[in-house]
Structures are given as C-alpha cells and as structure tokens.
Amino acid sequence: MKTLFYYYYLFNKKIIKDDEPFATTVFTLSLSQGFIVTFFLNLFFTHFYCFSLSKWPMIFVQFIILIINYLYFNKSGKSREIVKQKPLFFSSHRLSVILTMLFFLISFSLLTFGAIYIKNLLDINCR
C-alpha cells in the first residue's frame, strides 16, 4: 500500500502538478480501492443472493474507505513518512511503476466492466 501511495503521489506531484498532492493522492487511492471493494461486494451479493447493490451502498463504501485512508495517511502523518522512504516493489522502480499502473487500470476498469459482468451474472443466474 505504501508503494501505491508513493507512486500515486508522484503522479499527482510531477505529472499533474497538483498544489495539494497529499489530499489528491488519498482521494484517488481511495477511489481505486473502493472500486475493487464494491465490485467484490457486488459480486458476492449477486452470486449468493441475486441482489445487486444500488449506488448509495457503493457510495457509502467509497466514503468509508476515504475516511479510513485519510485517517491512516494524512492525520497520522504517514503520508510524509512514505514520501521520505520512497518505497518500491522488490527494490525496482520499473516494476513499481508497472504494478501501480496495473492496479490503477484494473481498479478503474472494474467500474465499467464490473457493472457489465454483474448485469450478465444477474441475467444468467437470477432469472
């Protein structure tokens, strides 16, 4: 998680040149995590109960993850420690960039393709 935070931070600081990179990093990392968590929650409820989550439970999950990340990274001061440490996956900058990009792409693709998959699962299993 530290490496993901660090590379999200670098993207917001160097590429986007955001004036508040710590807040933006917490927000975008929380969105990425939230998309993954809501997909698997939706998959669980669809598979076992033939029930798909509406938008409000998904927004609630996103909000809870955002609060947890805010408290963990910003309130505790861990975000500044992480930036000073410059963590890497397996001591490789290239691997860290690739894995961070994969995490981002997978999490945001679940927003679109996850909804399509859940709809198809409802149509097939819950007639």
VENSUL-V30006 format. One record per backbone hydrogen bond with DSSP energy under -1.0 kcal/mol. NH is the residue of the N-H (numbers start at 1). CO is the residue of the C=O. If there is no record, write none. Layout:
BEGIN
nh=[NH/NH]
co=[CO/CO]
END
This chain:
BEGIN
nh=[5/6/7/8/9/10/11/12/13/14/15/16/18/24/25/26/27/28/29/30/31/32/33/34/35/36/37/38/39/40/41/42/43/44/45/46/47/48/49/50/51/58/59/60/61/62/63/64/65/66/67/68/69/70/71/72/73/74/75/79/81/82/83/84/85/86/92/96/97/98/99/100/101/102/103/104/105/106/107/108/109/110/113/116/117/118/119/120/121/122/123/124/125/126]
co=[1/2/3/4/5/6/7/8/9/10/11/11/12/20/21/22/23/24/25/26/27/28/29/30/31/32/33/34/35/36/37/38/39/40/41/42/43/44/45/46/45/54/55/56/57/58/59/60/61/62/63/64/65/66/67/68/69/70/70/73/77/78/79/80/81/82/89/92/93/94/95/96/97/98/99/100/101/102/103/104/105/106/109/112/113/114/115/116/117/118/119/120/121/122]
END
